Amino acid sequence: MAIATMASGLELTQAWDKTFPKSDKVEHAKATFRNRFGITLAADVYKPKAGNGESGTGNGKFAAIAVSGPFGAVKEQSSGLYAQTLAERGFLTIAFDPSYTGESGGEPRYVASPDINTEDFQAAVDYLISRDDVDDDKIGILGICGWGGLAINAAAVDTRVKATVAATMYDMTRVTANGYFDKEDSPAARKAKKEAMNAQRIKDFKSGMYELGGGVPDKLPGDAPQFVKDYYAYYKTSRGYHKRSLNSNGGWNKTSFLSFINAKLLAYAGEIDNAVMIVHGEKAHSRYFGETAFRMLAGANKELVIIPGASHCDLYDGGGKGAIPFDRIEAFYRKNLK
């Protein structure tokens, strides 16, 4: 069977419906491509306009970066902002919707998978390398939130990825299996989670429908922790709300996280030869994921950047205070995609 590198059948929005303003320094286009599981992914392509600099080697080709995340977001939110900003700085970039979410294909909807979502990054690399205007030896990836851990997992298996950035990262397998701050790290706690999700499987099968777990709550409880308040301030307000975002609306399929309990995304992080940068906010509740991941990395081409005073969600869009260290990220990619 021939490999389909481009696919039709998705209804892609042509109007600008991002949560950030459109830049006049880049060209924007839509694209589709298939992953190894046959799922068609939708992406926004951001290419520097002529005269806006080039990250390549002067041969008319660009260093390129694939961006995705946060976990439960869509490409019209944070990943698109990162992609467009890096394109303004001379890189050809794409921001893509993961399988089963946003404008991408896949049924049932709103399912996550450590295997399929890692493959999504690899399929994005396939797409970038297939372009005539990309230097196929200068490919980077960037994952935000839960996609930070997936980016590191992709870098561990995909030798074509020369530089990886994980911004405000989660290790989704760790938080699923162990709970926040590892407070549920016990066989009994994991068994209870598995029993609940397997009971939900039966319910879903009998009803013919997949129940959703709910995104960020429409109304915050009085005892909501600060990081939930931070999520609300992004996903539920004009700052970051998007109609296709899981976190802004109904959330993930309730059984979506079964496979995350049995997997460890960072198992081979120590074998990554190419460069990795981990960026976290000083006050981010998720900071321990990034610091653990950094300790697992080997070699001298790894960087840990802690942003003073920044929370987890400040690195989604800058938090109104310019918290995203784009200068550092640009310098990292220029150094390692050359």
N, C-alpha and C positions, 0 to 999 in steps of 0.2 A: 504494500500500500504506500502510495506516495505521501510524503510528509507535507501537510498544508501549512505553509508559513504565514499566510494571510487568510483570514476567514471573514465571511459576511454573516448576516443574520442577526447581529446585535443592533439595537436601536441606540445610536450614540447621539447625545445632545450636542448640537453644533453651537448653540448660544453659550456665551460666557456665563457660567453659573457657579463660579468659584467663590470662596469666602475671602478672597484677597483680590486687589485690583490687578488688571491686566497690564503688563509691562510693554512699553513701546520699544524696548531694546531687543526683544526676541520675537521669533516667528513661532506661532502656535498651530498645531495640527493634531488631529485624532489618528490613532492607529489601533489595529488589532493584531494579535498573534496567538498561536496555540501553544499550550504546554504539553509535556510528554504524556499527560493523561487525557489529551484530546479536548481540554477545556479552552474555550476562546477567551482571552483576556483583552480588556479595553485599557487604553493608555492615552495620556496627553503627552505629546512630543513638544519640547521646548528647544529651539535652536537659535543661537546667537545671530542677530542680523549682521549683514555685511558691515564691516567697519567697527563692530563691537568687540573685537578681540577674538582670539582663537587659542584654544588650549592644546591644539595639536602641534605638529612639528613643521608647519609651513607647507605641507603637501596638500592642503585643502581638506584634510580630515581632522576630526575632532576627537579628543578624549571624551568618553561618554560615561554617564552615571545613571543607573536605574534606582528609583526611589519608591518606597512604599511604607505605609503606616500612617498613623498609629493603628493599633489593633482594634478593629471595629469602626474605623474611619474610612473615608473614600478619598480618591485622588483630588477631589475639589477642595479638600481641607489642607491639612499640614503638609502632606507629601508634595502637593502641587506647589505650595509656597517655596519649599526647599528646592524643588526642581527648577522653577522659574528663576529663583534668585541665583542658583548656580549657573544657569544658562546666561544670565546677565553678566556673569563673570567669565564666560568664554567656553563653557562645557556644553555639549549636546546632552540633554537629559530627557528621561521619561519618568512620569509618575503614573503608576498603574493600579487598578483595582484588583485585589486578590480574587482567586477563584470563589465563586458562589456569592460574591458581594458586588455592590455598586453596579456599574454598567457591564461588568464581566459576566460570562456565562457560568453554567454549572447548576445542576439540580441535585438535591433540594437546595433552597436558598439558605444563606446565613449559616454555613458550616465552615469550621476551621479544621486544619489538619497539619501537624508538624511536617509530614512528608510532602503533601501537595503544596503547601505554602512555601516550603523551601524550593520546590520545583518551580513555583511561580517566579522566583528570583532568577533561577537558571534559564527559564524561558525568556525572561526579559533580556538576559545576556545574549541568548540566541538571536533575538530580534535586533539588538544593537549591532552585533557583529555582522548581521546580514546587510546592514545599510552601507551604501557606497561612501557616505560622508563620515564614517566612523573608523577610527584606527583600531583594529581588532586586538591590538596588544596593549590598549590603554582603556580598560574597562573597570569601572568602580561600581559599588552598590552602596546604598544608604538606607538603613532601616530605622524607623521611629517607633518608640514604645515597644510593644510586643514584636514588632518587625525588626527591632534591633537584635534581639536574640535569634530570630530567623535569619537575619543577614549574616551573623557570625556562623550559624550552621551552614548557610550556603557557601560562605568563604572556605569552610573546612572541607567541602566536597568539590567545589568548582575551582579548579586551578586557573581558569581564565580570569578570575576576579583578582585584580592587582592591588586594589585598595578598598577597604570597607570602613564605613562610619556607622556606629550604633549610637543613636541620639536618645537620651532619656529612656534607656532600654529596660524592658521586662524580659525575664526568662519565663515564658509562658508555661513551660513544663514544670518548672520549680514551683511557681505560684499555684498552679492547679493541683499538684500532688501534695504540697506542703502548706498551702495557705500563705497569707501575708506574714512576712517576718518569720516564716517557718513554724508558726504556732500550731499548725495541724499536721506536723511531721510525725505521724504514727500510723502503723498498720490499721488500727481501729478507725481512725479518721478517714483514711483512704478507702477503707471498705464501705463506710457509710456513704461516701460520695459515689462510689461505683454502684452500690445498691440503688441509690436514688436515680442515677442516670439510666441504669438498666430497667428499672421500673417504668421510667419515662419512655424508654424504647417500646415497651409493650403497649403503653397507652397510645403512643404515636402510631404504631402499626395498626392497632384496632380502629383508630379514628380516621386513619388515612391522612392525617395532618401532623405537621411538626410544630410543637409549641415553642414559642420564643421565650427567652429568659428575662427579657426586659433590658432596655439600655439604661442610660443615666436617668434616675427618677425625675418625673415631672415636678415633684415637690419634695424638697429636701426635708428629711426628719430632723427634729431638733438636736439629736445626738450624732448627726452625720460627722464623720471625721473630716479633717481639713482637706485631705486629698480628694474626697468625694465632692466637697464644695468646689474644689478646683476644677474637677471634671464638669460639674454643672455649669460653672462660669464659662467654660469653653463650648461644650456640646449643646447646651440648652439656651444659649443666648445668641444674639446676632453676631457675636464675635466668631463663632465657629459652627453654628447649626447648619446642617444640610439635610435635605429631605431624603437622600439615599444613604445617609450614614446610620449604621446599626446603633452606635452609641447615642446618637441624637434621637433615636426612635425605639423600635421594638427589641433591639438586641439580638444576640446569637440564638440559634437553635439550642434548646436545653441539653441535648445529648452531644453537643459539639465537642466537648472537652474530654470525652472518654479516652481518646487516643493520646492526649497530652499527659495523662497520668502514667502511662506505660513508656513514655519516651524521655530522653534527656538531650535537649538541643545542644548543650555545650560539651557533650562527651568527648569530642575530638578537637576542641578549640585550641588545645596546646600544640596541635600539629599544623596550624596555619602558618605558612611560610611568608605570605604577603602581608602588607601593612594593615593594621587595624587601629582606628581611633574610637575611643568611647567617650561620649560627652554626657555629663550629668549636671543637674542643678544641685547646689550645696544643700538645699532644703527639700529635695525631692524624696518622697517616701520610697521611691523605687531605687534610690542610689545604691543600695546594697547589691542589687542585681548586677549593676555595671562594675562595681568594685570587685565582686567575686569573679566576674568574667575576665576582668583585666589581670587578676592574679593567675588565671589559668593560661593566659597567652604567653608564648615564649618569644625570645628574640629581642633585638634592640629597636625594631621598627614599629613599636606599639606606643600609643599615647593615651593617657587618661587626662581629660580636661574637665575640671570642676568649676562651674559658673557660680561665683559668689552670690548668695541671696536668692538664687533662682529655685522655683518649684518644678515639679514634674511637667505640668502643663505650660509653664513659661517657655519651654523649649518646643512647644507645638507651633507657636506663632510669634515668639518674642515676648509675650506677656505684656506688651505695651512698654517695655523697657529695654528692648534690643537684646534680650538674653541669648539669642542664638548666635554663637560665635562664628559667623560666616567667614570672617577673615582667616581664622584658624583652620576651618574646614577647607577653604579654598587652597590655603598654603599646603595642607596635608595632601590634597589630591594633586596639586601641581608637582609636588616633590615625588610622589609615588606613581603618577601616570605620565611618565616622561620617557 
